[in-house]
Amino acid sequence: MNPLLLDALKGKNFSNRPPVWLMRQAGRYMPEYRKIREKYDFLEMCKTPEIATEITLQPIKAFGPDAAIVFSDILVIPDALDVGLRFEDGAGPVIEKALKTDRDIENLRTESLLGKLDYVFQTIRLLKKELKIPLIGFAGGPFTVASYMIEGRTGKTLRNTKKWMIQNPDSFHKLLNLLTSHTIEYVEKQIDSGADVIQIFDSWANALSDNHFREFSLPYMKRISDAVRKKNVPSILFCKGSCVFAPLLAKAGPSGIGLDWNAGIASVRSKLPNITLQGNLDPDILYASPPVLQREVKSILDSMQNDPAYIFNLGHGIAPDVSPDAVKILIDTVKQYSASS
């Protein structure tokens, strides 16, 4: 197996370049994906292990990154909780039975969801037969998943979520605790099925103030990170706003932190010398001309030169209208980089 990612997560990558993989590296920007998407809806693709396996492998075959991330979604747990999840073209996820009252939380299923999520574990097992690079499993951070369940769809202000959180913190914590328990069981089963790394996406945590992040996001991510560590598998925590929250994220005890693009990664390293850092190219740089894209990638690489605990990635996921050629240029630039150059 290509060891770069796992070495970096141990702080022991002493090769001439960092590992590279990209958030949302499998998906809508690839013509191969769109061809499949014409025949199936999004959840159907996620729930069909053979299709999810094919989609996961598409960017591996096309670009050769140093890790694969299983094709799935952070909302599979709410889907297993029967909240009426569907995906609308152009609008993203919609939850038909959005949570509105404390009673809605009481009615959520507390028993194991693993049977309903078995398609993910089947996909992981199929991928492990094909891959010669590490496989990243993942889950959504409890705050972000709770927000989708309350808002009913992608939100900008999260007003309903934050009103509930502020006005009735006890019931909000009850929801977070339930989602955390389900998530721990879910990621543990991903590991048992063959996942080599777990990344937690608390994507909407940037909507929180420092105090609210400490109360409603961080403790729950820490519980998940602790559970992963007990399985002897590395974990990566990511959220929008991670450059701001990085010192707190480090205290949660993950193997690594995925950083957005709102700070120079070398400056974050100067403050956090003892944890793996992942990131943090602005994903919009993928729209740039090839020379500009190469220059921006090399700038980050130079700033982290010879860092044994660094993983190159974007500061967020690839947008659906990005050219696959840009993705290839990015990955090739990292793979051809030498610390002596």
LOLODO-741653 format. One record per residue (C-alpha): residue number from 1; residue in three letters; x, y, z. Coordinates in Angstrom, 2 decimals. Layout:
BEGIN
<markol=NUM	palum=ALA	X=X	Y=Y	Z=Z>
...
//
This chain:
BEGIN
<markol=1	palum=MET	X=0.00	Y=0.00	Z=0.00>
<markol=2	palum=ASN	X=1.13	Y=3.56	Z=-0.77>
<markol=3	palum=PRO	X=2.23	Y=4.67	Z=2.73>
<markol=4	palum=LEU	X=2.37	Y=8.47	Z=2.33>
<markol=5	palum=LEU	X=-0.99	Y=9.39	Z=3.88>
<markol=6	palum=LEU	X=-0.66	Y=7.07	Z=6.87>
<markol=7	palum=ASP	X=2.97	Y=8.13	Z=7.38>
<markol=8	palum=ALA	X=1.94	Y=11.79	Z=7.39>
<markol=9	palum=LEU	X=-0.81	Y=11.09	Z=9.92>
<markol=10	palum=LYS	X=1.88	Y=9.59	Z=12.17>
<markol=11	palum=GLY	X=4.16	Y=12.60	Z=11.57>
<markol=12	palum=LYS	X=6.65	Y=10.32	Z=9.83>
<markol=13	palum=ASN	X=6.49	Y=11.14	Z=6.13>
<markol=14	palum=PHE	X=10.15	Y=11.66	Z=5.25>
<markol=15	palum=SER	X=9.74	Y=11.43	Z=1.47>
<markol=16	palum=ASN	X=10.33	Y=14.40	Z=-0.82>
<markol=17	palum=ARG	X=6.65	Y=15.34	Z=-1.08>
<markol=18	palum=PRO	X=3.44	Y=15.23	Z=0.93>
<markol=19	palum=PRO	X=0.51	Y=12.95	Z=0.14>
<markol=20	palum=VAL	X=-2.34	Y=14.51	Z=-1.81>
<markol=21	palum=TRP	X=-6.05	Y=13.79	Z=-1.95>
<markol=22	palum=LEU	X=-8.96	Y=16.18	Z=-2.46>
<markol=23	palum=MET	X=-12.26	Y=16.62	Z=-0.70>
<markol=24	palum=ARG	X=-15.10	Y=15.77	Z=-3.12>
<markol=25	palum=GLN	X=-12.55	Y=14.23	Z=-5.45>
<markol=26	palum=ALA	X=-15.26	Y=11.82	Z=-6.65>
<markol=27	palum=GLY	X=-18.30	Y=13.60	Z=-7.98>
<markol=28	palum=ARG	X=-20.09	Y=15.99	Z=-10.26>
<markol=29	palum=TYR	X=-17.11	Y=17.61	Z=-11.98>
<markol=30	palum=MET	X=-16.17	Y=14.28	Z=-13.62>
<markol=31	palum=PRO	X=-17.87	Y=13.31	Z=-16.92>
<markol=32	palum=GLU	X=-17.72	Y=9.65	Z=-15.88>
<markol=33	palum=TYR	X=-19.77	Y=10.50	Z=-12.78>
<markol=34	palum=ARG	X=-22.33	Y=12.54	Z=-14.71>
<markol=35	palum=LYS	X=-22.86	Y=9.66	Z=-17.10>
<markol=36	palum=ILE	X=-23.84	Y=7.40	Z=-14.19>
<markol=37	palum=ARG	X=-25.90	Y=10.17	Z=-12.59>
<markol=38	palum=GLU	X=-28.10	Y=10.32	Z=-15.69>
<markol=39	palum=LYS	X=-29.38	Y=6.84	Z=-14.81>
<markol=40	palum=TYR	X=-29.70	Y=6.99	Z=-11.01>
<markol=41	palum=ASP	X=-30.63	Y=9.45	Z=-8.30>
<markol=42	palum=PHE	X=-27.99	Y=10.41	Z=-5.77>
<markol=43	palum=LEU	X=-29.15	Y=8.25	Z=-2.86>
<markol=44	palum=GLU	X=-29.60	Y=5.30	Z=-5.19>
<markol=45	palum=MET	X=-25.94	Y=5.62	Z=-6.18>
<markol=46	palum=CYS	X=-24.86	Y=5.82	Z=-2.54>
<markol=47	palum=LYS	X=-26.95	Y=2.79	Z=-1.62>
<markol=48	palum=THR	X=-25.76	Y=0.56	Z=-4.46>
<markol=49	palum=PRO	X=-22.32	Y=-0.70	Z=-3.40>
<markol=50	palum=GLU	X=-21.16	Y=-1.56	Z=-6.92>
<markol=51	palum=ILE	X=-22.02	Y=1.94	Z=-8.17>
<markol=52	palum=ALA	X=-20.55	Y=3.69	Z=-5.12>
<markol=53	palum=THR	X=-17.38	Y=1.64	Z=-5.60>
<markol=54	palum=GLU	X=-17.12	Y=2.60	Z=-9.27>
<markol=55	palum=ILE	X=-17.59	Y=6.29	Z=-8.47>
<markol=56	palum=THR	X=-15.01	Y=6.17	Z=-5.67>
<markol=57	palum=LEU	X=-12.48	Y=4.66	Z=-8.07>
<markol=58	palum=GLN	X=-13.08	Y=7.11	Z=-10.94>
<markol=59	palum=PRO	X=-10.67	Y=9.83	Z=-9.72>
<markol=60	palum=ILE	X=-8.17	Y=7.21	Z=-8.56>
<markol=61	palum=LYS	X=-7.93	Y=5.85	Z=-12.09>
<markol=62	palum=ALA	X=-7.98	Y=9.32	Z=-13.70>
<markol=63	palum=PHE	X=-5.59	Y=11.27	Z=-11.46>
<markol=64	palum=GLY	X=-3.76	Y=8.91	Z=-9.09>
<markol=65	palum=PRO	X=-4.20	Y=10.67	Z=-5.70>
<markol=66	palum=ASP	X=-2.61	Y=9.10	Z=-2.63>
<markol=67	palum=ALA	X=-5.91	Y=8.22	Z=-0.94>
<markol=68	palum=ALA	X=-9.50	Y=7.38	Z=-1.82>
<markol=69	palum=ILE	X=-12.54	Y=8.57	Z=0.09>
<markol=70	palum=VAL	X=-15.61	Y=6.38	Z=-0.02>
<markol=71	palum=PHE	X=-18.47	Y=7.77	Z=-2.09>
<markol=72	palum=SER	X=-21.29	Y=8.47	Z=0.35>
<markol=73	palum=ASP	X=-22.84	Y=11.46	Z=2.13>
<markol=74	palum=ILE	X=-22.80	Y=12.97	Z=5.60>
<markol=75	palum=LEU	X=-26.61	Y=12.64	Z=5.76>
<markol=76	palum=VAL	X=-26.87	Y=8.86	Z=5.63>
<markol=77	palum=ILE	X=-27.52	Y=8.77	Z=9.37>
<markol=78	palum=PRO	X=-30.55	Y=11.10	Z=9.13>
<markol=79	palum=ASP	X=-31.72	Y=9.02	Z=6.18>
<markol=80	palum=ALA	X=-31.50	Y=5.91	Z=8.37>
<markol=81	palum=LEU	X=-33.52	Y=7.81	Z=10.97>
<markol=82	palum=ASP	X=-36.37	Y=8.06	Z=8.43>
<markol=83	palum=VAL	X=-36.57	Y=11.85	Z=8.22>
<markol=84	palum=GLY	X=-37.49	Y=11.81	Z=4.53>
<markol=85	palum=LEU	X=-34.16	Y=12.67	Z=2.93>
<markol=86	palum=ARG	X=-34.06	Y=13.34	Z=-0.80>
<markol=87	palum=PHE	X=-31.74	Y=15.25	Z=-3.11>
<markol=88	palum=GLU	X=-33.02	Y=17.85	Z=-5.56>
<markol=89	palum=ASP	X=-30.97	Y=18.81	Z=-8.60>
<markol=90	palum=GLY	X=-29.66	Y=22.32	Z=-8.06>
<markol=91	palum=ALA	X=-30.95	Y=22.49	Z=-4.49>
<markol=92	palum=GLY	X=-29.09	Y=19.70	Z=-2.73>
<markol=93	palum=PRO	X=-30.45	Y=17.72	Z=0.22>
<markol=94	palum=VAL	X=-34.01	Y=18.22	Z=1.43>
<markol=95	palum=ILE	X=-35.35	Y=16.71	Z=4.66>
<markol=96	palum=GLU	X=-39.11	Y=16.44	Z=4.47>
<markol=97	palum=LYS	X=-39.62	Y=15.70	Z=8.17>
<markol=98	palum=ALA	X=-37.52	Y=18.53	Z=9.61>
<markol=99	palum=LEU	X=-37.33	Y=18.64	Z=13.40>
<markol=100	palum=LYS	X=-39.52	Y=21.34	Z=14.89>
<markol=101	palum=THR	X=-40.25	Y=20.35	Z=18.50>
<markol=102	palum=ASP	X=-38.71	Y=18.42	Z=21.38>
<markol=103	palum=ARG	X=-41.18	Y=15.62	Z=20.67>
<markol=104	palum=ASP	X=-39.63	Y=15.18	Z=17.21>
<markol=105	palum=ILE	X=-36.33	Y=14.35	Z=18.93>
<markol=106	palum=GLU	X=-38.06	Y=11.94	Z=21.28>
<markol=107	palum=ASN	X=-39.44	Y=10.07	Z=18.28>
<markol=108	palum=LEU	X=-36.04	Y=9.50	Z=16.69>
<markol=109	palum=ARG	X=-34.75	Y=5.95	Z=16.68>
<markol=110	palum=THR	X=-32.22	Y=5.15	Z=19.41>
<markol=111	palum=GLU	X=-31.50	Y=1.51	Z=18.50>
<markol=112	palum=SER	X=-28.67	Y=0.59	Z=16.14>
<markol=113	palum=LEU	X=-28.77	Y=1.94	Z=12.57>
<markol=114	palum=LEU	X=-26.07	Y=-0.39	Z=11.26>
<markol=115	palum=GLY	X=-28.48	Y=-2.61	Z=9.39>
<markol=116	palum=LYS	X=-29.82	Y=0.35	Z=7.45>
<markol=117	palum=LEU	X=-26.28	Y=1.54	Z=6.68>
<markol=118	palum=ASP	X=-24.91	Y=-1.81	Z=5.57>
<markol=119	palum=TYR	X=-24.57	Y=-0.58	Z=1.98>
<markol=120	palum=VAL	X=-21.72	Y=1.70	Z=3.12>
<markol=121	palum=PHE	X=-19.86	Y=-1.17	Z=4.73>
<markol=122	palum=GLN	X=-20.38	Y=-3.32	Z=1.64>
<markol=123	palum=THR	X=-18.89	Y=-0.52	Z=-0.47>
<markol=124	palum=ILE	X=-15.85	Y=-0.29	Z=1.79>
<markol=125	palum=ARG	X=-15.27	Y=-4.03	Z=1.57>
<markol=126	palum=LEU	X=-15.48	Y=-3.93	Z=-2.23>
<markol=127	palum=LEU	X=-13.07	Y=-1.00	Z=-2.40>
<markol=128	palum=LYS	X=-10.50	Y=-2.70	Z=-0.21>
<markol=129	palum=LYS	X=-10.26	Y=-5.45	Z=-2.83>
<markol=130	palum=GLU	X=-9.37	Y=-2.86	Z=-5.48>
<markol=131	palum=LEU	X=-7.25	Y=-0.21	Z=-3.78>
<markol=132	palum=LYS	X=-3.52	Y=0.01	Z=-3.25>
<markol=133	palum=ILE	X=-3.86	Y=3.31	Z=-1.40>
<markol=134	palum=PRO	X=-5.52	Y=4.10	Z=1.95>
<markol=135	palum=LEU	X=-9.30	Y=4.38	Z=2.06>
<markol=136	palum=ILE	X=-10.85	Y=7.25	Z=4.01>
<markol=137	palum=GLY	X=-14.21	Y=6.67	Z=5.62>
<markol=138	palum=PHE	X=-16.17	Y=9.62	Z=6.98>
<markol=139	palum=ALA	X=-19.18	Y=10.97	Z=8.80>
<markol=140	palum=GLY	X=-20.79	Y=14.31	Z=9.42>
<markol=141	palum=GLY	X=-20.14	Y=16.23	Z=12.61>
<markol=142	palum=PRO	X=-23.15	Y=16.06	Z=14.94>
<markol=143	palum=PHE	X=-23.72	Y=19.84	Z=14.91>
<markol=144	palum=THR	X=-23.81	Y=19.95	Z=11.11>
<markol=145	palum=VAL	X=-26.05	Y=16.90	Z=10.83>
<markol=146	palum=ALA	X=-28.40	Y=18.32	Z=13.48>
<markol=147	palum=SER	X=-28.54	Y=21.58	Z=11.55>
<markol=148	palum=TYR	X=-29.65	Y=19.84	Z=8.37>
<markol=149	palum=MET	X=-32.31	Y=17.99	Z=10.34>
<markol=150	palum=ILE	X=-33.64	Y=21.23	Z=11.80>
<markol=151	palum=GLU	X=-33.31	Y=23.51	Z=8.76>
<markol=152	palum=GLY	X=-34.63	Y=20.89	Z=6.37>
<markol=153	palum=ARG	X=-32.16	Y=21.84	Z=3.67>
<markol=154	palum=THR	X=-28.85	Y=23.61	Z=3.10>
<markol=155	palum=GLY	X=-28.93	Y=26.88	Z=5.02>
<markol=156	palum=LYS	X=-26.83	Y=30.02	Z=5.15>
<markol=157	palum=THR	X=-27.70	Y=31.58	Z=8.49>
<markol=158	palum=LEU	X=-28.86	Y=28.42	Z=10.33>
<markol=159	palum=ARG	X=-31.34	Y=30.67	Z=12.07>
<markol=160	palum=ASN	X=-33.73	Y=27.90	Z=13.10>
<markol=161	palum=THR	X=-30.85	Y=25.78	Z=14.38>
<markol=162	palum=LYS	X=-29.28	Y=28.57	Z=16.38>
<markol=163	palum=LYS	X=-32.62	Y=29.70	Z=17.83>
<markol=164	palum=TRP	X=-33.26	Y=26.17	Z=19.06>
<markol=165	palum=MET	X=-29.69	Y=25.85	Z=20.36>
<markol=166	palum=ILE	X=-29.92	Y=29.14	Z=22.28>
<markol=167	palum=GLN	X=-33.50	Y=28.88	Z=23.50>
<markol=168	palum=ASN	X=-33.51	Y=25.20	Z=24.43>
<markol=169	palum=PRO	X=-29.92	Y=24.00	Z=24.82>
<markol=170	palum=ASP	X=-30.92	Y=20.91	Z=26.81>
<markol=171	palum=SER	X=-32.96	Y=19.39	Z=24.01>
<markol=172	palum=PHE	X=-30.34	Y=20.46	Z=21.46>
<markol=173	palum=HIS	X=-27.69	Y=18.59	Z=23.46>
<markol=174	palum=LYS	X=-30.02	Y=15.59	Z=23.57>
<markol=175	palum=LEU	X=-30.11	Y=15.59	Z=19.77>
<markol=176	palum=LEU	X=-26.33	Y=15.97	Z=19.56>
<markol=177	palum=ASN	X=-25.80	Y=13.12	Z=22.01>
<markol=178	palum=LEU	X=-28.09	Y=10.83	Z=20.00>
<markol=179	palum=LEU	X=-26.34	Y=11.68	Z=16.73>
<markol=180	palum=THR	X=-22.92	Y=11.22	Z=18.34>
<markol=181	palum=SER	X=-23.82	Y=7.74	Z=19.59>
<markol=182	palum=HIS	X=-25.06	Y=6.74	Z=16.14>
<markol=183	palum=THR	X=-21.98	Y=8.27	Z=14.50>
<markol=184	palum=ILE	X=-19.53	Y=6.46	Z=16.77>
<markol=185	palum=GLU	X=-21.18	Y=3.13	Z=16.00>
<markol=186	palum=TYR	X=-21.16	Y=4.03	Z=12.29>
<markol=187	palum=VAL	X=-17.47	Y=4.97	Z=12.04>
<markol=188	palum=GLU	X=-16.42	Y=1.98	Z=14.15>
<markol=189	palum=LYS	X=-18.19	Y=-0.29	Z=11.67>
<markol=190	palum=GLN	X=-16.51	Y=1.53	Z=8.77>
<markol=191	palum=ILE	X=-13.17	Y=0.73	Z=10.42>
<markol=192	palum=ASP	X=-14.15	Y=-2.90	Z=10.97>
<markol=193	palum=SER	X=-15.07	Y=-3.06	Z=7.26>
<markol=194	palum=GLY	X=-11.63	Y=-1.80	Z=6.21>
<markol=195	palum=ALA	X=-11.47	Y=2.02	Z=6.38>
<markol=196	palum=ASP	X=-7.88	Y=3.12	Z=7.07>
<markol=197	palum=VAL	X=-8.69	Y=6.70	Z=8.15>
<markol=198	palum=ILE	X=-11.82	Y=8.48	Z=9.36>
<markol=199	palum=GLN	X=-12.54	Y=12.13	Z=8.59>
<markol=200	palum=ILE	X=-15.30	Y=14.02	Z=10.41>
<markol=201	palum=PHE	X=-16.92	Y=16.89	Z=8.49>
<markol=202	palum=ASP	X=-18.51	Y=19.45	Z=10.80>
<markol=203	palum=SER	X=-18.95	Y=21.69	Z=7.79>
<markol=204	palum=TRP	X=-21.27	Y=24.29	Z=9.30>
<markol=205	palum=ALA	X=-19.38	Y=24.86	Z=12.55>
<markol=206	palum=ASN	X=-18.21	Y=28.22	Z=11.20>
<markol=207	palum=ALA	X=-21.71	Y=29.53	Z=12.02>
<markol=208	palum=LEU	X=-20.85	Y=29.23	Z=15.72>
<markol=209	palum=SER	X=-19.23	Y=31.72	Z=18.06>
<markol=210	palum=ASP	X=-16.17	Y=30.59	Z=19.97>
<markol=211	palum=ASN	X=-18.19	Y=29.77	Z=23.10>
<markol=212	palum=HIS	X=-20.87	Y=27.95	Z=21.16>
<markol=213	palum=PHE	X=-18.27	Y=26.00	Z=19.19>
<markol=214	palum=ARG	X=-16.75	Y=24.88	Z=22.48>
<markol=215	palum=GLU	X=-20.16	Y=23.74	Z=23.74>
<markol=216	palum=PHE	X=-22.06	Y=22.42	Z=20.74>
<markol=217	palum=SER	X=-19.43	Y=21.14	Z=18.30>
<markol=218	palum=LEU	X=-16.07	Y=20.38	Z=19.85>
<markol=219	palum=PRO	X=-17.07	Y=17.96	Z=22.66>
<markol=220	palum=TYR	X=-18.99	Y=15.77	Z=20.23>
<markol=221	palum=MET	X=-16.21	Y=15.68	Z=17.65>
<markol=222	palum=LYS	X=-13.84	Y=14.78	Z=20.48>
<markol=223	palum=ARG	X=-16.00	Y=11.82	Z=21.49>
<markol=224	palum=ILE	X=-15.93	Y=10.52	Z=17.93>
<markol=225	palum=SER	X=-12.18	Y=11.13	Z=17.62>
<markol=226	palum=ASP	X=-11.58	Y=9.28	Z=20.91>
<markol=227	palum=ALA	X=-13.62	Y=6.31	Z=19.66>
<markol=228	palum=VAL	X=-11.63	Y=6.16	Z=16.42>
<markol=229	palum=ARG	X=-8.33	Y=6.33	Z=18.29>
<markol=230	palum=LYS	X=-9.38	Y=3.36	Z=20.43>
<markol=231	palum=LYS	X=-9.71	Y=1.40	Z=17.18>
<markol=232	palum=ASN	X=-6.06	Y=2.27	Z=16.37>
<markol=233	palum=VAL	X=-7.06	Y=4.23	Z=13.28>
<markol=234	palum=PRO	X=-6.16	Y=7.89	Z=12.60>
<markol=235	palum=SER	X=-8.81	Y=10.58	Z=12.45>
<markol=236	palum=ILE	X=-9.00	Y=13.99	Z=10.77>
<markol=237	palum=LEU	X=-11.34	Y=16.74	Z=11.93>
<markol=238	palum=PHE	X=-12.52	Y=19.31	Z=9.40>
<markol=239	palum=CYS	X=-14.88	Y=22.25	Z=9.55>
<markol=240	palum=LYS	X=-15.33	Y=25.54	Z=7.81>
<markol=241	palum=GLY	X=-13.65	Y=28.03	Z=10.10>
<markol=242	palum=SER	X=-11.01	Y=25.47	Z=10.98>
<markol=243	palum=CYS	X=-8.17	Y=27.98	Z=10.66>
<markol=244	palum=VAL	X=-9.86	Y=29.96	Z=13.44>
<markol=245	palum=PHE	X=-10.74	Y=26.91	Z=15.54>
<markol=246	palum=ALA	X=-7.50	Y=24.99	Z=14.88>
<markol=247	palum=PRO	X=-6.08	Y=25.23	Z=18.44>
<markol=248	palum=LEU	X=-9.36	Y=23.94	Z=19.85>
<markol=249	palum=LEU	X=-9.59	Y=21.17	Z=17.26>
<markol=250	palum=ALA	X=-6.08	Y=20.06	Z=18.20>
<markol=251	palum=LYS	X=-7.17	Y=19.73	Z=21.82>
<markol=252	palum=ALA	X=-9.83	Y=17.26	Z=20.72>
<markol=253	palum=GLY	X=-7.02	Y=14.79	Z=20.08>
<markol=254	palum=PRO	X=-7.37	Y=13.83	Z=16.40>
<markol=255	palum=SER	X=-4.44	Y=12.67	Z=14.32>
<markol=256	palum=GLY	X=-4.93	Y=15.60	Z=11.95>
<markol=257	palum=ILE	X=-6.84	Y=18.79	Z=11.25>
<markol=258	palum=GLY	X=-8.20	Y=19.74	Z=7.84>
<markol=259	palum=LEU	X=-7.77	Y=23.49	Z=7.34>
<markol=260	palum=ASP	X=-9.80	Y=25.93	Z=5.28>
<markol=261	palum=TRP	X=-7.96	Y=28.62	Z=3.31>
<markol=262	palum=ASN	X=-8.40	Y=31.58	Z=5.68>
<markol=263	palum=ALA	X=-4.86	Y=31.46	Z=7.07>
<markol=264	palum=GLY	X=-1.42	Y=30.59	Z=5.79>
<markol=265	palum=ILE	X=-0.89	Y=26.96	Z=6.67>
<markol=266	palum=ALA	X=2.71	Y=27.62	Z=7.73>
<markol=267	palum=SER	X=1.46	Y=30.15	Z=10.27>
<markol=268	palum=VAL	X=-0.91	Y=27.53	Z=11.69>
<markol=269	palum=ARG	X=2.00	Y=25.11	Z=11.87>
<markol=270	palum=SER	X=4.02	Y=27.61	Z=13.93>
<markol=271	palum=LYS	X=1.25	Y=27.54	Z=16.54>
<markol=272	palum=LEU	X=0.53	Y=23.81	Z=16.34>
<markol=273	palum=PRO	X=3.83	Y=21.96	Z=15.92>
<markol=274	palum=ASN	X=2.67	Y=18.51	Z=17.05>
<markol=275	palum=ILE	X=-0.29	Y=17.55	Z=14.88>
<markol=276	palum=THR	X=-0.80	Y=16.65	Z=11.24>
<markol=277	palum=LEU	X=-2.14	Y=19.51	Z=9.13>
<markol=278	palum=GLN	X=-4.15	Y=19.00	Z=5.96>
<markol=279	palum=GLY	X=-4.99	Y=21.61	Z=3.34>
<markol=280	palum=ASN	X=-5.41	Y=24.31	Z=2.41>
<markol=281	palum=LEU	X=-5.63	Y=25.55	Z=-1.17>
<markol=282	palum=ASP	X=-8.63	Y=27.77	Z=-1.90>
<markol=283	palum=PRO	X=-10.76	Y=25.51	Z=-4.14>
<markol=284	palum=ASP	X=-11.56	Y=28.46	Z=-6.40>
<markol=285	palum=ILE	X=-7.91	Y=28.45	Z=-7.50>
<markol=286	palum=LEU	X=-8.93	Y=25.46	Z=-9.62>
<markol=287	palum=TYR	X=-10.56	Y=28.00	Z=-11.97>
<markol=288	palum=ALA	X=-7.19	Y=29.67	Z=-12.60>
<markol=289	palum=SER	X=-4.96	Y=29.21	Z=-15.63>
<markol=290	palum=PRO	X=-2.53	Y=26.27	Z=-15.39>
<markol=291	palum=PRO	X=0.52	Y=28.46	Z=-14.61>
<markol=292	palum=VAL	X=-1.35	Y=30.28	Z=-11.81>
<markol=293	palum=LEU	X=-2.70	Y=27.03	Z=-10.40>
<markol=294	palum=GLN	X=0.77	Y=25.48	Z=-10.39>
<markol=295	palum=ARG	X=2.22	Y=28.55	Z=-8.74>
<markol=296	palum=GLU	X=-0.37	Y=28.56	Z=-5.97>
<markol=297	palum=VAL	X=0.10	Y=24.85	Z=-5.31>
<markol=298	palum=LYS	X=3.88	Y=25.19	Z=-5.21>
<markol=299	palum=SER	X=3.61	Y=28.16	Z=-2.86>
<markol=300	palum=ILE	X=1.86	Y=26.01	Z=-0.26>
<markol=301	palum=LEU	X=4.23	Y=23.12	Z=-0.88>
<markol=302	palum=ASP	X=7.24	Y=25.39	Z=-0.40>
<markol=303	palum=SER	X=5.80	Y=26.79	Z=2.82>
<markol=304	palum=MET	X=5.44	Y=23.24	Z=4.22>
<markol=305	palum=GLN	X=8.63	Y=21.84	Z=2.72>
<markol=306	palum=ASN	X=10.05	Y=18.82	Z=4.56>
<markol=307	palum=ASP	X=7.14	Y=18.81	Z=7.02>
<markol=308	palum=PRO	X=6.64	Y=15.11	Z=7.90>
<markol=309	palum=ALA	X=3.09	Y=15.70	Z=9.17>
<markol=310	palum=TYR	X=1.51	Y=17.50	Z=6.24>
<markol=311	palum=ILE	X=-1.16	Y=16.40	Z=3.70>
<markol=312	palum=PHE	X=-1.95	Y=18.50	Z=0.64>
<markol=313	palum=ASN	X=-5.65	Y=19.10	Z=0.10>
<markol=314	palum=LEU	X=-8.14	Y=21.84	Z=-0.67>
<markol=315	palum=GLY	X=-9.65	Y=24.06	Z=2.00>
<markol=316	palum=HIS	X=-13.06	Y=22.70	Z=0.97>
<markol=317	palum=GLY	X=-14.48	Y=20.43	Z=-1.71>
<markol=318	palum=ILE	X=-14.16	Y=20.57	Z=-5.50>
<markol=319	palum=ALA	X=-16.99	Y=22.57	Z=-7.09>
<markol=320	palum=PRO	X=-19.12	Y=20.79	Z=-9.72>
<markol=321	palum=ASP	X=-18.11	Y=23.08	Z=-12.60>
<markol=322	palum=VAL	X=-14.35	Y=22.67	Z=-12.13>
<markol=323	palum=SER	X=-12.46	Y=21.22	Z=-15.08>
<markol=324	palum=PRO	X=-11.05	Y=17.73	Z=-14.54>
<markol=325	palum=ASP	X=-7.91	Y=19.02	Z=-16.28>
<markol=326	palum=ALA	X=-7.37	Y=21.42	Z=-13.36>
<markol=327	palum=VAL	X=-7.64	Y=18.57	Z=-10.88>
<markol=328	palum=LYS	X=-5.07	Y=16.60	Z=-12.85>
<markol=329	palum=ILE	X=-2.71	Y=19.59	Z=-12.93>
<markol=330	palum=LEU	X=-3.03	Y=20.05	Z=-9.17>
<markol=331	palum=ILE	X=-2.37	Y=16.40	Z=-8.32>
<markol=332	palum=ASP	X=0.46	Y=16.11	Z=-10.85>
<markol=333	palum=THR	X=2.09	Y=19.25	Z=-9.45>
<markol=334	palum=VAL	X=2.12	Y=17.79	Z=-5.94>
<markol=335	palum=LYS	X=3.30	Y=14.36	Z=-7.09>
<markol=336	palum=GLN	X=6.13	Y=15.86	Z=-9.16>
<markol=337	palum=TYR	X=7.22	Y=18.19	Z=-6.38>
<markol=338	palum=SER	X=10.54	Y=17.57	Z=-4.71>
<markol=339	palum=ALA	X=11.59	Y=19.28	Z=-1.52>
<markol=340	palum=SER	X=14.98	Y=19.89	Z=-3.08>
<markol=341	palum=SER	X=13.51	Y=21.66	Z=-6.12>
//
